[in-house]
Amino acid sequence: MTTFNRRDLMKLTGTAMLAALTAPKAMAAMASEPAMSPPPVGDPLQPIDPELRPAAEQVLKFTADMPPLTMEGLPKLRAGGAAFAAPHLPDIPVEERTIPVGKGMPDVKIFIVNAKAGAKRPGILHMHGGGYIAGAAKWEIRYVQEVARDLDCIVVSVEYRLAPETTYIGSVEDNYAGLRWMYDHATELGLDPDRIAVMGESAGGGHAARLAITARDRGEVPLVLQALIYPMLDDRTGSTIHPPAHIATVGWDGQANRFGWQSFLGQEPGVKGVPAAGVPARVEDLSGLAPAFIAVGGVDLFVQEDIAYATRLLEARVPTELLVVPGAFHGFDRVAPETYPARQFTTAKLNALRRAFGETLPAA
């Protein structure tokens, strides 16, 4: 049986670190009328793939006694994540820089992973998860080092500003600044500017989808792929749209989602008048976007919105690959990476990037 420690559990983007958001009390500071949620399923482990149940059970135990999060408690929650960042790989170089965002906005920090001057390798602009309100690029360096190593590519990860201090208006510009800087400095980085993908997990996946739209609209940086890993795409989930009771029994749930979206948008989510500029699922025209790879667990809170987004991309003639892993909860691949469902998931993700980069897939 697979065993898990506190660091393993903290890898679960948007779940262990943010589980306090799932408590109903956390919503009291958000709105006068809390959203109604469907009743929980009797056994939260029943919908989970049997191989993933030990990890899910550990997540539930780990988060059971966490206090509810309020806006006042958010700084403490953010600070606590640093203790669980994995050590860096010594043989994959990492450089930290600060670059301008422009438009009267503060500069943003980026981490450049696995650059090699004189080469011409593909690259990924990466955005971390954390419900739009937490997480940090610096804590994800080990993960992006592994991606860069496995794909022999460059990764630039953006330390975008978090909500609620900064709404989507600021973080979208932070991420675009990282993408534009990466493209403009291709020679210095040993990057092929015609082989750039964007990728993120959870809220980072939402940012990646939003960044692909921004790149299309501005027409300055071509993208070969948007890799959206259980992306957070629709503010209506948990506000006016509720999944069946067997969905999201472990990890990020509807109440947490509402908290994250309200912080990110700076207004009540799920209602009319929410700006499409902050919500990929509300963008009407998806034509002309970069090809997409979308992967999500079958009992992840985001499964319905991710399937819906993939369908809309296909309808807009955007080449799209969709992977739904049965019985997999939010962030399962980070908590239980050695299980078959997680290995299947990770292999599909890496192979989608390899295909987008025009590279040969490894032998099965």
RAJOMO-V52493 format. One record per helix or strand of 2 or more residues. SS is the DSSP state (~ for helix, > for strand). FROM is the first residue (numbers start at 1). TO is the last residue. If there is no record, write none. Layout:
ss=SS from=FROM to=TO
ss=SS from=FROM to=TO
//
This chain:
ss=~ from=6 to=10
ss=~ from=19 to=22
ss=~ from=24 to=27
ss=~ from=50 to=64
ss=~ from=71 to=84
ss=> from=94 to=99
ss=> from=108 to=113
ss=> from=121 to=127
ss=~ from=137 to=151
ss=> from=154 to=158
ss=~ from=168 to=184
ss=~ from=186 to=189
ss=> from=191 to=201
ss=~ from=203 to=218
ss=> from=225 to=229
ss=~ from=254 to=265
ss=~ from=276 to=278
ss=~ from=280 to=282
ss=> from=292 to=297
ss=~ from=303 to=315
ss=> from=320 to=325
ss=~ from=332 to=335
ss=~ from=340 to=356
//
